[in-house]
Amino acid sequence: MTDAASADILIDTDVCQGLGYCERVAAEIFHVDDDLGVAVAPDLVTGADSARAAVAAEELCPTRAISLRLHMA
């Protein structure tokens, strides 16, 4: 579990296959764009709950397309 207050999110669209695992665990952050065929997310999420959800999505991503930079409070 993380104590981060916010997280920068980067999705490598060359690696992402749009499988939707991130969307399943953090639908408030991630969305698979049907037209692009990849996950999209804001560049930054704030709040400990959102940061934890982003970490869960990063850990679950089978292609490791999600990278985070966590910012502590």
C-alpha positions in Angstrom: 0.0 0.0 0.0 1.2 3.5 -0.7 1.0 6.7 1.3 1.4 8.9 -1.8 -0.7 12.0 -2.0 -0.7 12.1 -5.8 0.7 10.3 -8.8 1.8 11.3 -12.3 0.6 8.7 -14.8 2.2 7.7 -18.1 0.8 5.1 -20.4 3.1 3.7 -23.1 0.6 3.5 -25.9 3.1 1.4 -28.0 2.9 -1.3 -25.3 -0.7 -1.0 -24.1 -3.0 -3.6 -25.7 -6.3 -2.1 -24.4 -7.0 -5.2 -22.3 -8.8 -3.1 -19.7 -7.4 -4.5 -16.5 -6.6 -1.0 -15.3 -10.1 0.1 -16.0 -11.5 -2.8 -14.0 -9.6 -1.9 -10.8 -9.5 1.9 -11.2 -12.4 2.9 -13.5 -12.4 6.4 -11.9 -9.0 6.9 -13.4 -8.5 4.6 -16.5 -10.6 4.2 -19.5 -10.0 2.1 -22.6 -10.7 4.3 -25.6 -12.5 2.2 -28.2 -11.2 4.3 -31.1 -7.6 4.3 -30.0 -7.6 0.7 -28.7 -5.5 1.8 -25.7 -6.1 2.9 -22.1 -6.2 6.6 -21.4 -5.9 8.4 -18.1 -5.3 11.9 -16.8 -1.6 12.9 -16.5 -2.0 13.4 -12.7 -4.3 12.1 -10.0 -4.5 13.6 -6.5 -5.6 12.1 -3.2 -4.3 9.0 -1.4 -7.2 6.8 -2.6 -6.6 7.7 -6.2 -2.9 7.1 -5.9 -3.6 3.7 -4.4 -5.9 2.8 -7.2 -3.3 3.9 -9.8 -0.7 1.7 -8.1 -3.1 -1.3 -8.2 -3.7 -0.7 -11.9 0.1 -0.4 -12.6 0.7 -3.7 -10.7 -2.1 -5.5 -12.5 -1.2 -4.3 -16.1 -0.1 -7.5 -17.9 1.9 -5.5 -20.5 3.5 -3.1 -17.9 2.3 -0.2 -20.0 1.6 2.0 -17.0 4.3 4.0 -15.2 3.8 6.1 -12.1 5.7 8.7 -10.3 4.4 9.0 -6.8 4.4 12.2 -4.8 4.4 11.9 -1.0 2.4 14.2 1.2 
